[in-house]
Amino acid sequence: MELRELDLRVRLTAMEHAAREAGDLALRYFRKRDLLDIETKRSLTDMVSLADREVETLIRNRLLSEFRDDAFLGEEHGMTGGLNCLTWVIDPIDGTAPFLNGLPGWCVSIGLRDASGPLLGAIYAPVLDELYLGGRGQGATLNGKPVRVTDRFDLSTGLLGIGANDRIDPARFGRFCQDLSAQGIAHVRYGSGALMLAFVAAGRLVGYCEPRMSIWDCLAGYALIEAAGGRVAPCADAELRGIGFPVLAAIPGDYDRLSALTAFDDPGWNNAAAPAGTRPA
């Protein structure tokens, strides 16, 4: 199924409204976060709250009311099958730890995927009041203004976003950070991989990399980066099952260099100590 231009615009508008409405709900929870009951998923740093589940439910209900034939995959409520090749991929609050600790580095992430990969993306950071929106053939915007990946900085002069979680070997990640420093590559972590991917699309970071992520963490950001002129690693159908995979995005001129430096396909990145069969974050 190939969407017509009108269908794309209709879905892009719908995801914009859903992201803003979900962000407003999440922000209300953020302001009373001390009252939230917190549960852990895989580890003490991998948390979920009532806010995550309620925000995802809102997004699903809003989009399902308009697009009943599409499939839905969310971090909190899993997969719901559809009648076509379109799948909405939802992370209701990416950066739950910053959210629960009162930091601004969290966001609502909504992506749409077709048989060819990332199609559309909306990432809304409510505390910052920044909405990133765009997709294939649509360009990318930040609060309605066009954005592009940077052509001013590169890996040697700009900032690289990095991320990590308990699914990777911590010693290997430590060596990776040392390698970046040895090559003079300045790097930063901001609490939310999805938001840092949006920063790449907006030209604030020259790239982003994380050894193992889930598709709901990156799909929207991938769509935005490609729409903004950047390059991203390929997505495979298996990733719709929530399996962790390497995430890599960069300005075109530095993508190959970053890919060689990270070597994320090396199984040595996997954390053998991580519990088997646990639910991906």
TORPA-744856 format. One line per field, with one value per atom (N, C-alpha, C, CB): residue in one letter; x, y, z. Coordinates in pm, whole numbers. Glycine has a CB too. Layout:
// TORPA-744856
residuo <- [a|...] .
X <- [X|...] .
Y <- [Y|...] .
Z <- [Z|...] .
END
This chain:
// TORPA-744856
residuo <- [m|m|m|m|e|e|e|e|l|l|l|l|r|r|r|r|e|e|e|e|l|l|l|l|d|d|d|d|l|l|l|l|r|r|r|r|v|v|v|v|r|r|r|r|l|l|l|l|t|t|t|t|a|a|a|a|m|m|m|m|e|e|e|e|h|h|h|h|a|a|a|a|a|a|a|a|r|r|r|r|e|e|e|e|a|a|a|a|g|g|g|g|d|d|d|d|l|l|l|l|a|a|a|a|l|l|l|l|r|r|r|r|y|y|y|y|f|f|f|f|r|r|r|r|k|k|k|k|r|r|r|r|d|d|d|d|l|l|l|l|l|l|l|l|d|d|d|d|i|i|i|i|e|e|e|e|t|t|t|t|k|k|k|k|r|r|r|r|s|s|s|s|l|l|l|l|t|t|t|t|d|d|d|d|m|m|m|m|v|v|v|v|s|s|s|s|l|l|l|l|a|a|a|a|d|d|d|d|r|r|r|r|e|e|e|e|v|v|v|v|e|e|e|e|t|t|t|t|l|l|l|l|i|i|i|i|r|r|r|r|n|n|n|n|r|r|r|r|l|l|l|l|l|l|l|l|s|s|s|s|e|e|e|e|f|f|f|f|r|r|r|r|d|d|d|d|d|d|d|d|a|a|a|a|f|f|f|f|l|l|l|l|g|g|g|g|e|e|e|e|e|e|e|e|h|h|h|h|g|g|g|g|m|m|m|m|t|t|t|t|g|g|g|g|g|g|g|g|l|l|l|l|n|n|n|n|c|c|c|c|l|l|l|l|t|t|t|t|w|w|w|w|v|v|v|v|i|i|i|i|d|d|d|d|p|p|p|p|i|i|i|i|d|d|d|d|g|g|g|g|t|t|t|t|a|a|a|a|p|p|p|p|f|f|f|f|l|l|l|l|n|n|n|n|g|g|g|g|l|l|l|l|p|p|p|p|g|g|g|g|w|w|w|w|c|c|c|c|v|v|v|v|s|s|s|s|i|i|i|i|g|g|g|g|l|l|l|l|r|r|r|r|d|d|d|d|a|a|a|a|s|s|s|s|g|g|g|g|p|p|p|p|l|l|l|l|l|l|l|l|g|g|g|g|a|a|a|a|i|i|i|i|y|y|y|y|a|a|a|a|p|p|p|p|v|v|v|v|l|l|l|l|d|d|d|d|e|e|e|e|l|l|l|l|y|y|y|y|l|l|l|l|g|g|g|g|g|g|g|g|r|r|r|r|g|g|g|g|q|q|q|q|g|g|g|g|a|a|a|a|t|t|t|t|l|l|l|l|n|n|n|n|g|g|g|g|k|k|k|k|p|p|p|p|v|v|v|v|r|r|r|r|v|v|v|v|t|t|t|t|d|d|d|d|r|r|r|r|f|f|f|f|d|d|d|d|l|l|l|l|s|s|s|s|t|t|t|t|g|g|g|g|l|l|l|l|l|l|l|l|g|g|g|g|i|i|i|i|g|g|g|g|a|a|a|a|n|n|n|n|d|d|d|d|r|r|r|r|i|i|i|i|d|d|d|d|p|p|p|p|a|a|a|a|r|r|r|r|f|f|f|f|g|g|g|g|r|r|r|r|f|f|f|f|c|c|c|c|q|q|q|q|d|d|d|d|l|l|l|l|s|s|s|s|a|a|a|a|q|q|q|q|g|g|g|g|i|i|i|i|a|a|a|a|h|h|h|h|v|v|v|v|r|r|r|r|y|y|y|y|g|g|g|g|s|s|s|s|g|g|g|g|a|a|a|a|l|l|l|l|m|m|m|m|l|l|l|l|a|a|a|a|f|f|f|f|v|v|v|v|a|a|a|a|a|a|a|a|g|g|g|g|r|r|r|r|l|l|l|l|v|v|v|v|g|g|g|g|y|y|y|y|c|c|c|c|e|e|e|e|p|p|p|p|r|r|r|r|m|m|m|m|s|s|s|s|i|i|i|i|w|w|w|w|d|d|d|d|c|c|c|c|l|l|l|l|a|a|a|a|g|g|g|g|y|y|y|y|a|a|a|a|l|l|l|l|i|i|i|i|e|e|e|e|a|a|a|a|a|a|a|a|g|g|g|g|g|g|g|g|r|r|r|r|v|v|v|v|a|a|a|a|p|p|p|p|c|c|c|c|a|a|a|a|d|d|d|d|a|a|a|a|e|e|e|e|l|l|l|l|r|r|r|r|g|g|g|g|i|i|i|i|g|g|g|g|f|f|f|f|p|p|p|p|v|v|v|v|l|l|l|l|a|a|a|a|a|a|a|a|i|i|i|i|p|p|p|p|g|g|g|g|d|d|d|d|y|y|y|y|d|d|d|d|r|r|r|r|l|l|l|l|s|s|s|s|a|a|a|a|l|l|l|l|t|t|t|t|a|a|a|a|f|f|f|f|d|d|d|d|d|d|d|d|p|p|p|p|g|g|g|g|w|w|w|w|n|n|n|n|n|n|n|n|a|a|a|a|a|a|a|a|a|a|a|a|p|p|p|p|a|a|a|a|g|g|g|g|t|t|t|t|r|r|r|r|p|p|p|p|a|a|a|a] .
X <- [85|0|88|-96|73|145|46|215|79|-11|-3|22|-117|-120|-74|-261|-38|9|-95|42|-223|-329|-335|-464|-322|-325|-209|-322|-92|23|-2|149|-54|-79|-184|-123|-286|-391|-330|-504|-245|-183|-83|-112|-12|84|12|168|-100|-180|-236|-294|-283|-338|-232|-398|-110|-6|41|113|38|72|-26|70|-157|-257|-246|-398|-225|-212|-90|-204|22|144|125|261|61|40|-57|-15|-165|-260|-197|-386|-121|-52|52|14|123|221|160|296|42|-27|-65|-153|-113|-146|-21|-215|86|211|263|316|249|298|218|289|88|9|59|-142|90|147|285|157|363|498|494|567|393|383|338|287|285|249|319|95|440|513|542|642|551|580|467|607|349|234|220|109|302|290|348|359|279|336|430|224|549|653|679|783|686|721|850|606|923|1041|1008|1161|1077|1061|1179|1053|1287|1400|1496|1474|1509|1610|1560|1746|1633|1592|1594|1680|1671|1675|1577|1814|1504|1409|1270|1438|1207|1087|965|1108|849|722|628|661|537|440|303|481|202|68|68|-29|152|157|189|260|289|325|205|440|136|25|-93|-21|-125|-237|-207|-270|-85|-48|-53|93|-2|-10|-155|68|-238|-380|-445|-454|-414|-469|-428|-422|-299|-251|-318|-99|-323|-387|-532|-379|-607|-748|-769|-813|-688|-703|-674|-608|-567|-529|-617|-384|-655|-740|-878|-755|-925|-1055|-1055|-1097|-938|-928|-873|-842|-789|-717|-733|-566|-852|-885|-815|-1033|-770|-704|-554|-727|-499|-355|-323|-307|-201|-154|-93|-50|-84|-28|70|-139|185|285|327|407|306|345|432|224|515|604|527|697|415|344|236|281|169|54|76|-66|198|229|169|184|149|112|-37|196|-100|-235|-231|-336|-274|-262|-354|-291|-313|-393|-422|-323|-483|-523|-437|-669|-332|-243|-98|-282|-8|134|176|221|82|113|108|16|211|217|255|317|169|202|288|71|398|493|505|634|469|446|536|300|604|670|606|828|517|440|526|340|626|721|859|683|936|1073|1162|1119|1232|1306|1229|1337|1177|1096|1177|1039|1303|1385|1399|1524|1434|1434|1296|1480|1191|1054|1026|953|1056|1025|1116|1035|1231|1324|1317|1464|1218|1196|1286|1212|1346|1433|1357|1558|1400|1324|1349|1354|1447|1489|1402|1628|1273|1182|1084|1106|1018|933|828|1016|730|632|679|485|683|733|629|867|589|493|551|353|569|619|520|753|531|451|547|344|529|617|536|692|594|534|632|497|606|690|832|630|854|987|1066|976|1000|1071|1005|1213|1081|1025|957|1135|834|757|732|623|672|642|683|491|710|747|702|896|661|630|694|475|775|838|811|992|744|706|768|552|844|906|826|1059|732|640|707|540|807|871|939|973|997|1064|966|1173|844|743|801|689|862|919|855|1073|797|736|813|586|870|940|845|1074|829|729|779|595|753|791|794|927|849|857|891|728|882|922|847|898|922|863|795|766|799|729|823|640|954|1046|1031|1025|1108|1103|1091|1228|1013|994|1012|856|1045|1048|956|1195|846|743|702|793|687|637|741|537|865|971|1061|1055|1095|1177|1312|1197|1358|1490|1562|1480|1695|1780|1893|1836|1952|2073|2181|2120|2275|2375|2472|2452|2509|2619|2733|2571|2720|2822|2924|2756|2878|2964|2973|2914|3077|3091|3137|3193|3175|3215|3335|3248|3418|3537|3511|3645|3399|3375|3242|3380|3151|3019|3002|2913|2877|2842|2773|2752|2815|2754|2669|2861|2545|2461|2486|2314|2493|2513|2413|2658|2386|2297|2341|2155|2291|2325|2218|2467|2208|2115|2172|1974|2092|2143|2156|2054|2117|2129|2268|2024|2356|2491|2594|2520|2710|2820|2876|2931|2870|2915|3064|2887|3145|3287|3310|3366|3234|3247|3204|3162|3097|3053|3157|2918|3220|3325|3441|3375|3480|3588|3546|3628|3419|3368|3379|3221|3342|3353|3500|3290|3587|3730|3776|3813|3728|3765|3717|3706|3596|3545|3634|3399|3669|3753|3890|3766|3944|4077|4078|4122|3964|3955|3907|3862|3891|3850|3705|3934|3620|3478|3402|3422|3348|3272|3135|3257|3092|2967|2885|2994|2754|2662|2548|2607|2494|2374|2269|2404|2143|2040|1917|2000|1925|1815|1715|1744|1694|1598|1662|1473|1671|1725|1640|1739|1507|1418|1440|1271|1455|1474|1609|1461|1712|1843|1840|1951|1763|1746|1678|1664|1579|1516|1618|1398|1709|1813|1903|1898|1925|2002|1927|2029|1797|1716|1718|1573|1724|1720|1857|1658|1962|2095|2169|2087|2118|2184|2293|2081|2275|2376|2417|2323|2542|2587|2547|2738|2508|2466|2421|2578|2368|2329|2355|2178|2401|2425|2398|2569|2342|2316|2323|2177|2399|2422|2297|2514|2201|2078|1960|2092|1861|1739|1620|1741|1501|1378|1321|1274|1237|1192|1109|1112|1036|956|1043|860|1169|1259|1312|1376|1312|1386|1309|1505|1194|1131|1093|1008|1030|991|1114|912|1219|1341|1406|1439|1404|1459|1385|1451|1251|1172|1206|1021|1223|1256|1395|1249|1492|1629|1639|1725|1577|1579|1511|1511|1401|1331|1414|1198|1504|1589|1722|1613|1740|1862|1969|1916|1941|2040|2032|2023|2114|2122|2106|2257|2030|2005|2031|1860|2054|2071|1938|2125|1941|1816|1738|1846|1605|1516|1471|1395|1457|1412|1278|1516|1203|1072|1079|1007|1190|1204|1199|1334|1234|1238|1099|1306|995|858|822|761|901|876|941|927|1000|1058|1198|972|1261|1398|1494|1435|1588|1685|1779|1763|1813|1898|1984|1813|2091|2177|2108|2306|2123|2066|2180|1965|2174|2281|2221|2393|2254|2208|2313|2070|2330|2434|2413|2573|2486|2491|2554|2571|2517|2562|2714|2512|2788|2933|3005|2988|2940|3006|2943|3004|2841|2772|2867|2652|2941|3029|3138|3092|3191|3294|3237|3351|3116|3055|3019|2930|2973|2939|3062|2879|3174|3298|3347|3408|3331|3379|3297|3377|3166|3080|3086|2939|3090|3090|2979|3228|2859|2749|2700|2636|2730|2687|2770|2695|2879|2963|2886|3097|2870|2796|2861|2782|2986|3051|2983|3192|2895|2820|2713|2757|2665|2555|2599|2504|2509|2538|2493|2468|2588|2556|2491|2682|2510|2455|2311|2537|2259|2120|2025|2090|1918|1823|1764|1713|1759|1704|1554|1744|1500|1356|1287|1298|1363|1301|1242|1402|1151|1078|1169|949|1181|1269|1216|1286|1307|1265|1244|1369] .
Y <- [-120|0|125|1|209|335|447|355|531|639|752|689|805|924|1043|948|1152|1272|1322|1382|1316|1361|1274|1361|1140|1049|1075|904|1104|1135|1260|1153|1363|1488|1469|1598|1389|1362|1292|1276|1192|1121|1209|995|1293|1383|1482|1458|1534|1625|1553|1686|1430|1353|1324|1221|1290|1259|1386|1188|1499|1625|1653|1742|1641|1667|1567|1662|1439|1336|1361|1197|1400|1426|1542|1454|1648|1764|1730|1883|1660|1625|1529|1561|1432|1339|1412|1225|1505|1583|1665|1673|1722|1799|1709|1867|1587|1493|1453|1367|1422|1384|1497|1344|1620|1734|1752|1862|1721|1728|1625|1705|1504|1403|1446|1267|1508|1553|1650|1619|1734|1836|1778|1944|1657|1590|1453|1573|1447|1320|1257|1341|1337|1282|1193|1394|1203|1123|994|1205|976|860|735|886|623|494|450|387|406|370|221|449|158|16|5|-68|-105|-131|-237|-176|-229|-329|-426|-262|-398|-490|-459|-486|-331|-291|-169|-263|-128|-14|116|-3|122|243|237|267|127|108|106|-26|224|240|271|350|250|282|335|156|420|475|477|618|512|527|626|575|728|828|764|936|674|608|536|508|459|379|466|280|569|656|736|750|783|860|773|921|650|562|529|432|507|479|596|451|718|836|838|965|817|821|714|803|593|483|516|352|563|591|700|631|805|915|868|1032|793|750|637|706|546|434|482|335|591|642|688|756|724|771|666|894|577|484|341|523|287|157|41|136|62|-47|-55|-30|42|45|-39|189|-91|-163|-65|-272|-109|-25|-106|33|-46|-106|-1|-160|-29|64|-2|124|78|23|-40|131|21|-26|-130|91|-120|-207|-304|-123|-309|-411|-386|-541|-496|-491|-522|-590|-443|-469|-477|-359|-587|-608|-518|-750|-493|-413|-487|-283|-417|-478|-430|-447|-354|-306|-309|-161|-250|-255|-136|-262|-58|61|28|176|69|45|173|-68|215|325|271|394|340|294|404|262|370|472|450|470|555|559|675|576|646|754|855|695|805|893|832|913|884|836|922|841|856|928|929|1071|811|804|843|663|806|842|993|778|1068|1215|1269|1279|1212|1253|1242|1168|1127|1103|1181|955|1225|1300|1451|1252|1496|1639|1708|1705|1633|1691|1708|1602|1800|1830|1734|1968|1643|1562|1440|1518|1459|1349|1398|1298|1304|1343|1237|1370|1275|1183|1155|1244|1027|989|904|913|949|876|863|948|740|716|633|646|642|559|492|644|360|278|210|173|203|122|12|208|-58|-170|-128|-240|-1|48|101|156|114|163|284|195|370|489|580|566|622|704|844|636|853|982|980|1017|1098|1105|1233|1091|1221|1337|1314|1360|1408|1402|1535|1373|1526|1647|1645|1659|1751|1768|1874|1808|1834|1931|2038|1859|2000|2099|2206|2031|2166|2260|2325|2189|2270|2312|2310|2452|2197|2180|2059|2162|2083|1976|1958|2006|1840|1803|1717|1726|1752|1686|1674|1763|1559|1546|1402|1609|1380|1245|1242|1174|1125|1100|1192|954|1274|1365|1486|1293|1499|1608|1711|1551|1683|1769|1752|1914|1829|1824|1965|1754|1979|2110|2103|2165|2216|2234|2351|2259|2323|2423|2497|2523|2420|2473|2534|2574|2548|2606|2495|2708|2499|2393|2380|2420|2255|2228|2129|2173|2129|2037|1990|2104|1876|1835|1939|1692|1947|2052|2032|2058|2141|2140|2230|2186|2275|2361|2281|2465|2172|2093|1950|2096|1878|1736|1666|1711|1538|1464|1527|1322|1598|1656|1792|1671|1856|1992|2007|2089|1911|1922|1830|1894|1802|1716|1590|1790|1475|1347|1302|1241|1265|1209|1060|1237|1011|868|821|839|690|632|492|632|441|306|258|301|127|69|-64|49|-136|-257|-375|-295|-358|-467|-474|-453|-385|-389|-408|-260|-457|-480|-344|-567|-312|-180|-155|-165|-260|-241|-201|-369|-266|-232|-87|-329|-45|94|191|116|155|240|256|184|146|154|240|14|229|309|459|272|498|638|684|660|594|627|647|515|561|574|707|457|747|876|990|898|986|1092|1092|1075|972|963|1024|817|1017|1074|1219|991|1275|1414|1438|1496|1336|1348|1381|1217|1499|1541|1473|1695|1420|1346|1385|1195|1361|1406|1305|1547|1291|1212|1305|1091|1290|1384|1314|1472|1185|1117|1049|1212|1099|1042|1024|1131|898|872|932|723|924|980|1130|952|1200|1345|1380|1406|1302|1329|1303|1243|1205|1185|1307|1056|1363|1485|1599|1525|1604|1707|1692|1700|1568|1548|1607|1395|1579|1633|1785|1583|1846|1991|2056|2031|1976|2031|2063|2152|2017|2045|1944|2047|1821|1716|1668|1597|1623|1572|1426|1586|1360|1221|1169|1135|1047|979|830|1006|764|621|555|592|435|355|209|389|128|-10|-95|-76|-79|-159|-73|-288|-58|14|-65|157|-25|-81|14|-108|-40|39|159|-47|148|262|378|221|350|457|539|398|482|547|570|468|504|511|653|423|726|864|948|926|933|1008|975|983|847|806|874|652|877|942|1090|924|1155|1297|1323|1352|1240|1262|1243|1166|1139|1120|1236|987|1284|1397|1525|1420|1532|1651|1639|1675|1533|1519|1435|1651|1367|1283|1139|1289|1056|914|829|882|721|634|490|651|407|264|202|195|91|29|-33|-76|-40|-110|-240|-22|-345|-474|-510|-584|-599|-638|-699|-737|-769|-834|-734|-913|-610|-510|-475|-385|-507|-483|-573|-506|-676|-761|-707|-901|-588|-526|-572|-553|-644|-691|-573|-801|-566|-459|-468|-458|-354|-352|-226|-361|-224|-106|13|-138|130|253|350|318|402|489|590|408|717|824|933|880|997|1099|1185|1034|1295|1372|1284|1507|1300|1206|1189|1251|1297|1290|1214|1426|1192|1125|990|1214|949|825|705|803|691|575|573|574|690|698|654|841|701|664|516|750|463|321|235|288|271|194|206|241|324|347|270|496|264|199|47|244|-8|-154|-220|-214|-163|-211|-351|-114|-398|-533|-642|-550|-603|-700|-756|-633|-889|-947|-919|-1095|-874|-839|-725|-803|-653|-547|-602|-457|-722|-778|-804|-907|-779|-800|-941|-693|-1031|-1171|-1183|-1258|-1084|-1091|-1047|-1008|-985|-938|-1055|-852|-1046|-1156|-1196|-1119|-1323|-1369|-1355|-1514|-1319|-1314|-1198|-1437|-1099|-985|-891|-910|-810|-720|-604|-669|-576|-468|-331|-472|-236|-101|-15|-36] .
Z <- [0|0|0|123|-100|-105|-77|-241|19|55|-45|194|-81|-164|-80|-222|-148|-79|21|-180|-16|74|198|2|179|294|389|246|333|417|499|331|436|509|617|412|587|687|808|627|785|896|970|845|898|963|1054|858|1007|1090|1212|1008|1191|1303|1408|1253|1365|1462|1533|1393|1465|1531|1645|1428|1615|1719|1833|1659|1799|1902|1990|1839|1929|2005|2102|1912|2056|2143|2257|2062|2225|2329|2431|2267|2381|2470|2554|2389|2492|2566|2677|2472|2651|2755|2872|2697|2842|2948|3027|2891|2955|3021|3109|2918|3062|3139|3268|3055|3264|3388|3489|3357|3440|3529|3579|3457|3492|3527|3645|3406|3644|3748|3883|3705|3882|4008|4018|4019|3965|3955|4090|3881|4196|4328|4379|4427|4316|4358|4278|4345|4175|4087|4151|3955|4133|4169|4058|4192|4096|4000|4007|4026|3890|3881|3800|3816|3821|3740|3636|3828|3521|3416|3425|3273|3348|3353|3467|3224|3502|3600|3674|3531|3778|3859|3781|3981|3672|3591|3475|3538|3463|3354|3416|3273|3423|3504|3419|3607|3478|3413|3520|3340|3480|3573|3506|3620|3584|3531|3414|3641|3420|3314|3180|3346|3175|3050|2989|3074|3070|3018|2973|3123|3051|3016|2890|3132|2875|2757|2632|2773|2641|2525|2488|2552|2588|2561|2488|2693|2530|2463|2316|2533|2289|2152|2067|2148|2119|2045|2013|2125|2112|2090|1986|2220|1991|1896|1753|1934|1735|1600|1550|1598|1640|1600|1553|1715|1609|1568|1423|1659|1370|1232|1137|1226|1188|1099|1152|1090|1138|1196|1126|1192|1004|930|957|782|1028|1056|1180|1075|1185|1303|1403|1264|1531|1636|1719|1724|1746|1835|1936|1755|2065|2168|2272|2233|2338|2439|2555|2492|2594|2712|2682|2782|2566|2539|2423|2510|2368|2270|2132|2319|2059|1917|1898|1837|1811|1764|1612|1813|1556|1412|1331|1380|1206|1115|987|1084|892|765|649|736|678|573|624|528|551|588|673|463|720|800|949|767|1021|1165|1238|1198|1329|1418|1532|1474|1560|1662|1768|1598|1892|1995|2116|2039|2156|2288|2363|2276|2459|2522|2598|2615|2670|2738|2722|2891|2629|2614|2702|2463|2792|2894|3024|2848|3064|3186|3310|3203|3314|3431|3445|3420|3339|3353|3390|3222|3332|3362|3512|3282|3570|3710|3805|3741|3755|3838|3815|3812|3737|3720|3621|3849|3529|3427|3296|3406|3208|3086|2970|3041|2981|2868|2843|2886|2819|2786|2679|2913|2614|2503|2474|2379|2395|2336|2193|2339|2156|2023|1950|2035|1831|1749|1609|1745|1563|1429|1348|1434|1217|1127|1030|1050|1016|933|824|1018|702|596|557|473|447|408|375|289|346|311|429|208|546|663|724|629|794|859|757|934|790|696|751|666|871|932|1079|919|1133|1274|1340|1288|1465|1549|1685|1562|1729|1860|1930|1850|2046|2118|2257|2128|2288|2420|2495|2409|2581|2642|2728|2725|2809|2896|2812|2990|2700|2610|2513|2533|2504|2406|2265|2440|2230|2096|2028|2102|1910|1833|1703|1805|1687|1564|1482|1595|1354|1272|1129|1276|1066|925|880|901|762|710|563|734|508|370|273|334|202|105|166|23|299|367|428|475|428|499|649|460|724|871|925|929|1033|1094|1244|1060|1302|1447|1478|1500|1547|1574|1447|1679|1340|1214|1122|1243|1167|1084|1029|1165|900|840|908|691|924|980|890|1125|899|824|914|694|880|952|927|907|1021|1013|896|1143|833|736|785|597|910|970|1050|1060|1115|1201|1151|1344|1196|1168|1295|1051|1285|1404|1475|1367|1402|1462|1528|1357|1489|1540|1614|1426|1599|1660|1779|1558|1812|1924|1873|2025|1927|1895|2014|1860|1990|2095|2109|2066|2233|2257|2363|2302|2360|2459|2494|2408|2607|2651|2747|2718|2764|2860|2910|2796|2989|3052|2956|3166|2829|2733|2669|2625|2706|2649|2759|2569|2718|2810|2855|2743|2983|3029|3004|3175|3011|2985|2839|3018|2749|2607|2582|2520|2649|2631|2686|2702|2797|2851|2753|2981|2688|2588|2470|2540|2432|2322|2353|2292|2474|2513|2514|2652|2555|2550|2406|2616|2316|2174|2117|2092|2155|2107|2156|2154|2283|2338|2274|2488|2248|2187|2047|2180|1977|1843|1844|1756|1962|1972|1940|1883|1957|1926|2055|1860|2062|2180|2178|2184|2293|2296|2419|2296|2409|2513|2527|2482|2650|2676|2737|2770|2693|2736|2792|2621|2818|2885|2795|2968|2674|2581|2445|2569|2400|2268|2158|2245|2173|2071|2057|2107|2168|2162|2102|2300|2132|2072|1921|2139|1876|1733|1670|1705|1738|1688|1681|1779|1776|1773|1650|1902|1607|1484|1364|1460|1357|1247|1246|1257|1365|1375|1362|1506|1341|1322|1450|1241|1564|1692|1724|1803|1679|1695|1556|1783|1542|1413|1392|1400|1501|1490|1624|1434|1621|1745|1726|1781|1831|1823|1958|1777|1951|2071|2030|2136|2104|2061|2048|2157|2139|2134|2180|2222|2091|2123|2072|2063|2112|2057|1953|2169|1866|1752|1795|1658|1908|1951|1999|2060|2032|2073|1956|2150|1836|1727|1598|1696|1577|1445|1405|1443|1496|1464|1433|1580|1514|1491|1358|1601|1321|1191|1077|1175|1085|979|969|1005|1083|1084|1026|1226|1064|1017|866|1088|813|668|598|630|654|593|598|663|697|715|642|862|563|484|546|455|658|723|677|872|736|699|825|628|814|929|890|980|992|970|927|1098|855|809|923|704|904|996|931|1035|1011|961|1023|989|957|1007|1146|911|1176|1306|1420|1312|1391|1496|1547|1444|1469|1514|1632|1399|1660|1774|1902|1747|1893|2011|2042|2127|1949|1970|1962|1865|2055|2054|1935|2182|1877|1758|1759|1629|1679|1675|1611|1601|1671|1617|1585|1717|1463|1415|1320|1346|1340|1252|1251|1298|1136|1126|1002|1122|997|874|767|893|640|536|529|403|544|528|637|521|751|863|898|984|824|860|853|769|745|729|836|590|868|973|1106|985|1138|1266|1269|1291|1157|1150|1176|1014|1116|1137|1281|1040|1339|1474|1577|1506|1558|1655|1648|1635|1526|1506|1588|1545|1583|1667|1630|1658|1511|1474|1542|1323|1603|1674|1794|1721|1804|1917|2052|1899|2052|2176|2250|2149|2180|2246|2340|2143|2314|2393|2536|2330|2628|2770|2807|2860|2821|2853|2989|2848|3077|3211|3218|3304|3108|3109|3116|2985|3191|3204|3070|3300|3040|2912|2912|2885|2793|2776|2844|2824|2888|2954|2851|3043|2898|2810|2771|2877|2639|2597|2639|2447|2658|2698|2577|2790] .
END
